[in-house]
Structures are given as structure tokens and as C-alpha cells.
Amino acid sequence: MISAELGKPLEQFVVELVATGRYGSKSEVLREGVRLIQEREARLAAMDAAVARGLADADAGRTVPVEDVLNELDARYTAQVNKRA
């Protein structure tokens, strides 16, 4: 079992969430908070992995000239604008 001191402001916030019926108990509030942190950490790990892959590609010379990327983006956005018109 985990016991944690939240401090007065956070404890009061948790109490208000339970009092308003948003959550059924303090434990539900804390579980939701930990679940959200878990999701955020997973997203950060995925971003870190993507950056590492990108850096490895750059180091290996697997790159595209910026002019080519900009031209492709310009063509995509122009096509979207023309489709709406």
C-alpha cells in the first residue's frame, strides 16, 4: 500500500473532486492521476525513440534535402486550398 503526503493545496483539490461527485473516492483521484502520468511517460518514451531514430538516420546519411521537403509541403497545402475553393 502506498501512502503519500500531498500537501494542503493538492489534498484540498482531491477532497473537492470527491465532494462534487466527480470521483467516488480519494483513491480514484490518485489512480487517475497516476494513469495520466503513465500515459504521458509512454508518449515521452515514444518521442524519445522517434528522435533517436531520426538522429540515427541523419548520422547514416538517410536524409532528404530541405528544399525537397518544402516543395512537397507547398504542393500538399496548395492542393488542399484548391480543393476547398
Legacy VTK file of the C-alpha trace (Angstrom):
# vtk DataFile Version 3.0
C-alpha trace
ASCII
DATASET POLYDATA
POINTS 85 float
0.000 0.000 0.000
1.268 3.470 -0.874
0.847 6.401 1.453
1.712 9.891 0.285
1.606 13.389 1.723
0.131 15.663 -0.953
0.335 18.952 0.866
-2.639 21.148 1.691
-3.420 22.576 -1.781
-3.420 19.186 -3.524
-5.229 17.465 -0.669
-7.943 20.144 -0.803
-8.253 19.707 -4.557
-8.682 15.959 -4.161
-11.294 16.493 -1.440
-13.222 18.901 -3.716
-13.184 16.427 -6.603
-14.693 13.764 -4.353
-17.174 16.201 -2.746
-18.509 17.305 -6.135
-19.050 13.688 -7.164
-16.511 13.840 -9.971
-14.746 10.903 -8.305
-16.058 8.395 -5.792
-13.026 8.397 -3.513
-9.591 9.871 -2.967
-8.126 6.615 -4.245
-9.967 7.028 -7.561
-8.499 10.516 -7.957
-4.989 9.278 -7.262
-5.340 6.270 -9.590
-6.480 8.589 -12.376
-3.518 10.872 -11.738
-1.040 8.009 -11.864
-2.697 6.634 -15.019
-2.317 10.036 -16.716
1.340 10.194 -15.713
1.816 6.675 -17.068
0.299 7.722 -20.414
2.455 10.854 -20.550
5.601 8.837 -19.824
4.702 6.391 -22.613
4.254 9.293 -25.061
7.586 10.796 -23.985
9.318 7.435 -24.449
7.820 7.150 -27.943
9.019 10.674 -28.801
12.499 9.894 -27.451
12.615 6.768 -29.628
11.483 8.749 -32.684
14.175 11.368 -32.091
16.795 8.637 -31.684
15.682 7.041 -34.981
15.832 10.425 -36.691
19.320 11.111 -35.378
20.470 7.658 -36.449
19.047 8.269 -39.932
20.833 11.624 -40.122
24.095 10.088 -38.955
23.721 7.363 -41.607
23.053 9.927 -44.329
19.422 8.900 -44.790
18.155 12.441 -45.285
16.160 14.471 -47.781
17.212 17.970 -48.846
15.123 20.624 -47.111
14.175 22.127 -50.480
12.507 18.842 -51.471
10.565 18.720 -48.206
9.433 22.337 -48.545
8.366 21.799 -52.157
6.323 18.737 -51.170
4.658 20.588 -48.294
3.872 23.532 -50.545
2.291 21.201 -53.108
0.194 19.478 -50.419
-1.093 22.713 -48.930
-1.775 24.216 -52.349
-3.805 21.117 -53.251
-5.801 21.411 -50.020
-6.531 25.087 -50.633
-7.585 24.369 -54.234
-9.820 21.507 -53.089
-11.695 23.848 -50.719
-12.119 26.575 -53.315
LINES 1 86
85 0 1 2 3 4 5 6 7 8 9 10 11 12 13 14 15 16 17 18 19 20 21 22 23 24 25 26 27 28 29 30 31 32 33 34 35 36 37 38 39 40 41 42 43 44 45 46 47 48 49 50 51 52 53 54 55 56 57 58 59 60 61 62 63 64 65 66 67 68 69 70 71 72 73 74 75 76 77 78 79 80 81 82 83 84
